[in-house]
Amino acid sequence: MDRKKSLLEVKNLSIAIKRFIGKEKVLLSSVEDISFEIFPGEIAGIVGESGSGKSLTALAISGLLGDNKEITNGSIILRGKDERDIVKLNENERKSIRGKEISMIFQEPFSSLNPLMKIGRQIKEALELHGERDKNINKKRIIEILHKMSLPEPHKLLENYPHRLSGGMCQRIMIAMALICRPSLLIADEPTTALDNNTQGEIISLLKEINKDFGTSILFISHDLSLVRDFCSRIMVMYSGRFLEEGDAMKVFNNPAHYYTKSLIGSIPLRENRGKDLNVISGRIPSLEEGRPSGCPFHPRCNNAILECKKDFPEKKLINKNHWSHCILNEQQ
């Protein structure tokens, strides 16, 4: 893995949700000043509770924020043949990148696929959008990618509609659509949430194969810490739109430095703790309307918070090599 030059670099990114009070537009901060990199061939994860800002970050990278959301600061640098800031591109320029260099798969395949269009046509559209018009070449590539997804009888599958397929098959087709143009970066936003445990394991194994065989970098978004621990080499822990901890996955899980990370790990059901009460984090993530708390955003729910936690957001502190945390309590241990 080339650690000297990243494939994607997010710098000081802030995202707001637009609300209107009468005719006045109000921007509600959702993601605040986050920075991270994705390196060629790696699998990195963003983990946190629902409402942390994980999916919004993924949509910003993919250029899919929509009209009711706005990037208020920062840059998203994509490096390939050229170096481009996705934030500064127009919609046509983003379309030329989307699917070809950056692809995204979502957690609900049935709502992502067109129910009125055959599978083959839906996958072919991605190829045609990026300039491949030869029907024979397109069909060959589609059959090859469906074989790679371990889908049975690809020739017949092309003529099917999504409603005739299982959730696991539809998710594999979504992955096939995302990979058909061989992007450098695949963003997987909770891709196994709607699937049963067996199918979930199959999809994770498939993503590992894709990473190994194609060298595709993967940004994996999830609330499932045990899944992220086993799948990702590096993770960012997100809460209320901010990164609280980041580093090599096993270092973060074996030696969590932020009390939010410790609380999340403590809530994982483990076999050796069978029969014992799980750790429960009291309270909830504040809504956009309530606003992000001052200082460390987790302090209202943290049993160890002190007065200083409520003042300023803590500086990034190096715990050990490739492991950082934003927790003032680290400095007092």
C-alpha positions as CSV (number, residue, x, y, z in Angstrom):
1,M,0.0,0.0,0.0
2,D,1.4,3.4,-1.0
3,R,1.2,5.5,2.1
4,K,3.1,8.4,0.5
5,K,0.4,9.4,-1.9
6,S,-3.3,9.1,-1.1
7,L,-6.0,8.3,-3.6
8,L,-8.5,10.6,-1.8
9,E,-7.8,13.4,0.7
10,V,-10.6,15.1,2.6
11,K,-9.5,18.3,4.2
12,N,-11.4,20.3,6.9
13,L,-14.8,19.2,5.4
14,S,-17.9,20.8,6.8
15,I,-21.5,20.1,5.6
16,A,-24.7,21.8,6.6
17,I,-28.4,21.0,6.0
18,K,-30.5,23.8,4.6
19,R,-33.7,24.8,6.5
20,F,-36.0,27.7,5.7
21,I,-37.7,29.7,8.4
22,G,-40.1,31.7,6.4
23,K,-38.0,33.0,3.5
24,E,-34.8,33.0,5.4
25,K,-32.3,30.2,4.8
26,V,-30.7,28.7,7.9
27,L,-27.7,26.3,7.7
28,L,-27.6,23.6,10.4
29,S,-24.2,22.1,10.9
30,S,-24.1,18.3,10.3
31,V,-20.5,17.5,9.6
32,E,-17.8,19.7,11.2
33,D,-14.1,20.1,10.1
34,I,-13.2,16.4,9.4
35,S,-10.0,15.4,7.6
36,F,-8.9,12.0,6.5
37,E,-7.2,10.1,3.6
38,I,-7.9,6.9,1.6
39,F,-4.9,5.2,0.2
40,P,-4.6,3.0,-2.9
41,G,-5.8,-0.6,-2.2
42,E,-6.8,-0.1,1.4
43,I,-10.1,-0.8,3.2
44,A,-11.0,2.1,5.6
45,G,-14.1,2.5,7.7
46,I,-16.2,5.2,9.3
47,V,-18.1,3.9,12.3
48,G,-20.6,5.5,14.6
49,E,-24.3,5.6,15.6
50,S,-27.1,6.6,13.3
51,G,-27.1,10.4,12.9
52,S,-23.3,10.8,13.2
53,G,-22.8,12.2,9.7
54,K,-21.3,9.0,8.1
55,S,-23.7,8.8,5.1
56,L,-23.6,12.5,4.6
57,T,-19.8,12.3,4.3
58,A,-20.1,9.5,1.8
59,L,-22.6,11.5,-0.3
60,A,-20.3,14.5,-0.3
61,I,-17.4,12.4,-1.7
62,S,-19.7,11.0,-4.4
63,G,-21.1,14.4,-5.3
64,L,-24.6,13.3,-4.4
65,L,-25.5,15.7,-1.6
66,G,-28.6,17.2,-3.4
67,D,-30.1,20.7,-3.1
68,N,-30.9,20.7,0.6
69,K,-27.4,20.1,1.7
70,E,-24.3,22.3,1.3
71,I,-20.6,22.0,1.7
72,T,-19.7,25.1,3.7
73,N,-15.9,24.5,4.0
74,G,-13.1,22.2,3.0
75,S,-12.0,20.2,0.0
76,I,-12.2,16.6,-1.3
77,I,-9.1,15.9,-3.4
78,L,-9.3,13.0,-5.8
79,R,-5.9,11.9,-7.3
80,G,-5.7,9.9,-10.5
81,K,-4.3,11.1,-13.8
82,D,-5.2,14.6,-12.6
83,E,-5.7,16.1,-9.2
84,R,-9.2,17.5,-8.8
85,D,-11.2,19.0,-5.9
86,I,-14.6,17.4,-6.1
87,V,-16.1,20.4,-4.2
88,K,-15.2,22.8,-7.0
89,L,-16.5,20.7,-9.9
90,N,-19.7,21.3,-11.7
91,E,-22.4,18.7,-12.0
92,N,-21.3,17.5,-15.4
93,E,-17.7,17.1,-14.2
94,R,-19.0,15.1,-11.1
95,K,-21.0,12.8,-13.4
96,S,-17.8,12.1,-15.4
97,I,-16.2,10.9,-12.1
98,R,-19.1,9.1,-10.6
99,G,-19.2,5.5,-11.5
100,K,-15.9,5.7,-13.4
101,E,-13.5,6.7,-10.6
102,I,-15.7,6.7,-7.5
103,S,-18.7,4.4,-7.1
104,M,-21.2,4.0,-4.3
105,I,-23.4,1.2,-3.1
106,F,-26.2,1.7,-0.6
107,Q,-27.8,-0.3,2.2
108,E,-31.2,-0.9,0.5
109,P,-30.7,-2.5,-2.9
110,F,-34.5,-2.7,-3.8
111,S,-34.9,1.1,-3.5
112,S,-31.7,1.7,-5.5
113,L,-32.6,-0.4,-8.5
114,N,-35.3,0.6,-11.0
115,P,-38.2,-1.8,-10.6
116,L,-39.4,-1.2,-14.2
117,M,-36.1,-1.9,-15.9
118,K,-34.4,-5.3,-16.6
119,I,-31.1,-6.0,-14.8
120,G,-29.0,-6.1,-17.9
121,R,-30.2,-2.7,-19.1
122,Q,-29.5,-1.1,-15.7
123,I,-25.9,-2.3,-15.6
124,K,-25.4,-1.4,-19.3
125,E,-26.4,2.2,-18.6
126,A,-23.3,2.7,-16.5
127,L,-21.1,1.6,-19.3
128,E,-22.9,3.8,-21.9
129,L,-22.8,6.8,-19.6
130,H,-19.0,6.6,-19.7
131,G,-18.7,6.2,-23.5
132,E,-18.7,2.4,-24.2
133,R,-21.3,1.9,-27.0
134,D,-20.3,-1.4,-28.4
135,K,-23.2,-3.8,-27.6
136,N,-21.1,-7.0,-27.8
137,I,-18.3,-5.6,-25.6
138,N,-20.9,-4.3,-23.1
139,K,-22.6,-7.7,-22.9
140,K,-19.3,-9.5,-22.4
141,R,-18.2,-7.2,-19.6
142,I,-21.6,-7.5,-17.9
143,I,-21.5,-11.3,-18.0
144,E,-18.0,-11.3,-16.6
145,I,-18.8,-9.0,-13.7
146,L,-22.0,-11.0,-12.8
147,H,-19.8,-14.2,-12.8
148,K,-17.4,-12.4,-10.5
149,M,-20.4,-11.6,-8.2
150,S,-21.0,-15.4,-8.1
151,L,-24.5,-14.9,-9.5
152,P,-26.1,-18.0,-11.2
153,E,-26.9,-18.1,-14.9
154,P,-25.9,-14.5,-15.8
155,H,-27.4,-14.7,-19.3
156,K,-30.9,-15.4,-17.8
157,L,-30.4,-12.9,-15.0
158,L,-30.0,-10.0,-17.5
159,E,-33.6,-10.5,-18.5
160,N,-35.0,-10.4,-14.9
161,Y,-36.5,-7.5,-13.0
162,P,-35.3,-6.7,-9.5
163,H,-38.5,-7.9,-7.8
164,R,-37.9,-11.4,-8.9
165,L,-34.6,-11.6,-7.1
166,S,-33.6,-11.9,-3.4
167,G,-32.1,-9.1,-1.4
168,G,-28.7,-10.7,-1.5
169,M,-28.8,-11.0,-5.3
170,C,-29.9,-7.4,-5.7
171,Q,-27.1,-6.3,-3.5
172,R,-24.6,-8.2,-5.7
173,I,-26.1,-6.6,-8.7
174,M,-25.7,-3.2,-7.1
175,I,-22.0,-4.0,-6.5
176,A,-21.7,-5.2,-10.1
177,M,-23.1,-1.9,-11.4
178,A,-20.7,0.0,-9.1
179,L,-17.7,-1.9,-10.4
180,I,-18.5,-2.3,-14.1
181,C,-16.3,0.7,-15.0
182,R,-13.5,-0.3,-12.6
183,P,-13.5,2.7,-10.2
184,S,-10.5,3.3,-8.0
185,L,-12.7,3.9,-4.9
186,L,-15.8,2.1,-3.9
187,I,-17.9,3.6,-1.1
188,A,-20.1,1.1,0.7
189,D,-22.8,2.7,2.9
190,E,-24.2,0.1,5.3
191,P,-24.3,-2.4,2.4
192,T,-25.3,-5.4,4.6
193,T,-27.8,-3.8,7.0
194,A,-30.9,-5.1,5.2
195,L,-29.5,-8.7,4.8
196,D,-29.6,-11.8,7.0
197,N,-26.4,-12.9,8.7
198,N,-25.4,-15.5,6.1
199,T,-25.9,-13.2,3.2
200,Q,-24.1,-10.4,5.1
201,G,-21.0,-12.7,5.4
202,E,-21.2,-13.5,1.7
203,I,-21.2,-9.8,0.7
204,I,-18.3,-9.0,3.0
205,S,-16.3,-11.9,1.5
206,L,-17.1,-10.6,-1.9
207,L,-15.9,-7.1,-1.1
208,K,-12.7,-8.6,0.2
209,E,-12.2,-10.4,-3.1
210,I,-12.9,-7.2,-5.0
211,N,-10.3,-5.4,-3.0
212,K,-7.7,-8.1,-3.5
213,D,-8.4,-8.9,-7.2
214,F,-9.0,-5.4,-8.5
215,G,-7.0,-3.3,-6.0
216,T,-10.1,-1.2,-5.4
217,S,-9.9,1.0,-2.4
218,I,-13.0,0.7,-0.2
219,L,-14.5,3.2,2.2
220,F,-16.9,1.2,4.4
221,I,-19.6,3.0,6.4
222,S,-21.2,1.1,9.3
223,H,-22.6,1.3,12.8
224,D,-21.5,-2.3,13.4
225,L,-18.2,-2.2,15.2
226,S,-17.5,-5.9,15.2
227,L,-18.0,-5.9,11.4
228,V,-15.7,-3.0,10.9
229,R,-13.0,-4.5,13.2
230,D,-12.9,-7.6,11.1
231,F,-13.2,-6.0,7.7
232,C,-11.3,-2.7,7.8
233,S,-7.6,-2.1,8.3
234,R,-8.1,1.5,9.5
235,I,-11.1,3.2,11.0
236,M,-12.5,6.7,11.9
237,V,-14.9,6.9,14.8
238,M,-17.5,9.6,14.2
239,Y,-20.0,11.3,16.5
240,S,-22.3,14.2,15.9
241,G,-20.4,15.2,12.8
242,R,-16.9,15.0,14.2
243,F,-14.1,12.5,14.2
244,L,-13.3,11.5,17.8
245,E,-10.7,8.8,17.2
246,E,-8.9,7.2,14.2
247,G,-6.2,4.8,13.5
248,D,-5.3,1.2,12.7
249,A,-8.4,-0.9,13.4
250,M,-6.8,-3.4,15.9
251,K,-5.1,-0.6,17.8
252,V,-8.4,1.3,18.2
253,F,-10.2,-1.8,19.3
254,N,-7.5,-3.2,21.6
255,N,-6.6,0.2,23.1
256,P,-9.5,2.6,22.6
257,A,-8.6,6.1,23.7
258,H,-11.8,8.1,23.5
259,Y,-14.6,7.4,26.0
260,Y,-17.1,7.2,23.1
261,T,-15.1,4.5,21.4
262,K,-14.8,2.7,24.7
263,S,-18.5,2.9,25.2
264,L,-19.2,1.6,21.7
265,I,-16.9,-1.4,22.2
266,G,-18.4,-2.1,25.6
267,S,-21.8,-2.4,23.9
268,I,-20.7,-5.2,21.6
269,P,-22.2,-8.6,22.6
270,L,-19.4,-11.0,23.1
271,R,-19.6,-14.8,23.7
272,E,-17.5,-14.6,26.9
273,N,-19.9,-12.0,28.3
274,R,-23.0,-14.1,27.7
275,G,-25.5,-13.7,30.5
276,K,-24.1,-10.3,31.6
277,D,-25.7,-6.9,31.0
278,L,-24.5,-5.0,27.9
279,N,-23.1,-1.6,28.3
280,V,-25.7,1.0,27.4
281,I,-24.8,4.6,26.4
282,S,-27.3,6.9,28.0
283,G,-29.0,9.6,26.0
284,R,-28.8,10.1,22.2
285,I,-27.0,12.1,19.5
286,P,-28.4,15.6,19.5
287,S,-30.6,16.5,16.6
288,L,-29.6,19.2,14.0
289,E,-32.2,21.5,15.5
290,E,-30.7,21.1,19.0
291,G,-27.2,21.8,17.7
292,R,-23.9,20.2,18.5
293,P,-22.7,20.7,22.1
294,S,-19.7,22.8,22.8
295,G,-16.4,21.2,23.4
296,C,-16.3,17.5,23.0
297,P,-19.8,16.7,21.5
298,F,-19.9,13.4,23.5
299,H,-19.6,15.1,26.9
300,P,-23.3,15.2,27.8
301,R,-23.4,11.4,27.5
302,C,-20.0,10.6,29.0
303,N,-19.8,9.4,32.6
304,N,-16.2,10.6,32.9
305,A,-16.6,14.1,31.5
306,I,-15.0,17.0,33.4
307,L,-15.5,20.8,33.1
308,E,-12.8,21.1,30.4
309,C,-14.6,18.7,28.2
310,K,-17.4,21.3,27.7
311,K,-15.1,24.1,26.6
312,D,-13.1,23.6,23.4
313,F,-13.0,20.6,21.0
314,P,-9.8,18.8,22.0
315,E,-6.8,18.9,19.8
316,K,-5.8,15.7,17.9
317,K,-3.5,13.7,20.2
318,L,-1.2,10.9,19.1
319,I,-1.7,7.8,21.2
320,N,0.9,5.7,19.4
321,K,2.0,5.1,15.8
322,N,-1.1,5.4,13.5
323,H,-3.5,6.0,16.3
324,W,-5.0,9.4,17.3
325,S,-7.8,10.6,19.5
326,H,-9.6,13.9,20.4
327,C,-10.1,13.4,24.1
328,I,-8.8,15.8,26.8
329,L,-9.0,13.0,29.4
330,N,-6.0,11.2,27.6
331,E,-3.8,14.1,28.7
332,Q,-4.8,13.5,32.4
333,Q,-4.2,9.8,32.6
